[in-house]
Amino acid sequence: MSAYSSALLPTYVPYPFAVVTGEGEYIVDAAGNRWLDFYGGHCVASTGHCHPAVAAAIAGQAHKLIFYSAAAQLPVRDQAAQTLVEFAGAGMASVFFCNSGAEANESALKIALKLTGRKNFAAFHGAFHGRSMLALSVTDSPALRRDYEALLAPTQFLPFADAAALAAADFSGVAAVIVEPIQSMAGVKTATAEWFAALREKCTRAGTLLIFDEVQTGIGRLGAPFAAQLYDVAPDLITCAKGMASGVPMGGVLMRAAIASALKPGDLGSTFGGGPLACAALIATLEVISDEKLMKRAQVLAKSIRGALDGGVVREVHGEGLLLGLNVGAQAKTLKSYLLNKHILVGGSDDPNVLRLMPPLTVSAQAVEKLLDTIDAFQTEGAAA
Ligand SMILES: Cc1ncc(COP(=O)(O)O)c(C=O)c1O
């Protein structure tokens, strides 16, 4: 079965196979074929598919309490919040739990409107922050925005990583600037620590809150807990989702103490946010990242991928840790299909020249070797053709 069931709204173009199980860096289709997952189920499978410790934590919690409302105190939720805040560092003092990246960004942007009393945002060309209305307001995608323009919040879009444009921008009426520290969907675009320092400085001077959307860059993927540490910049809020609970739906808005203390009960809410299953999965995910030293591993593997691929068919590797963009030029689509034929999944991006690698942080050295050998074979076959 490769097509969507007719009962399911076809919102994505599906892979030519149905995914039935997952194990580590592999997913397995209905015919028993194994596919090496450098796409990471869209940057979600942080600890690999069905990591035994995460699966055990979810199952254990399911036998104790599947759900109870945020109106009650739950030890597992308190522990999850404490563990995440300690993991994050970067001046973060509290977290609001929700269910997705869009909901996390929506909530962070609402906090900025509420606390500053302003009505405008600033964001960057190429940004993707989600599909809910405020998140879409700061997302630079004409195709996604077209039918809703009249209802979107006023947002100025600036060129990403451009020091002169940043210096010239006026943030006086801006409630928040939201930025993906590495623009993933745009093609894994990076900025320098100096540019982030200038952005921080400008926001502080203008009384504008700085939101780091770390939905893809957070939870250890870059070889640091969050990009905030990697670039040594202190945002006011950090949003996260995707891999934070290894695939159990979860989002989070981390914030500094001054922001947390300005909010009161009732300002934010979410029925399922911080549910026990997600909290148990988050605690287990952070334990696995620490016990298996996955951040160090992300740095080491990134180095070997860069060393092997820079030059040749891959003109340039950009990104950090295990969020890497391979600039393959006009051959990107052909290489993606070639890898698919060899049962290796990688991500595309909005840049037609760039393929993305965002594998589980547990990805083995052998799996990386297999990817590199297969790209090598593509190059050799291409040269021979
Ligand atoms: C950087 C970033 N922010 C926000 C989102 C939205 O997350 P979700 O799909 O969980 O709403 C995504 C999703 O891909 C993302 O990559």
The ligand as an ORCA input file, in Angstrom:
! r2SCAN-3c Opt
* xyz 0 1
  C      11.537     25.748     12.801
  C      10.127     25.251     12.903
  N       9.255     25.928     13.651
  C       7.987     25.517     13.792
  C       7.518     24.391     13.152
  C       6.098     23.962     13.323
  O       6.058     22.815     14.085
  P       4.760     21.881     14.096
  O       4.678     21.235     12.743
  O       5.030     20.907     15.204
  O       3.599     22.760     14.366
  C       8.401     23.647     12.354
  C       7.943     22.447     11.636
  O       8.553     21.912     10.767
  C       9.734     24.087     12.221
  O      10.616     23.431     11.484
*
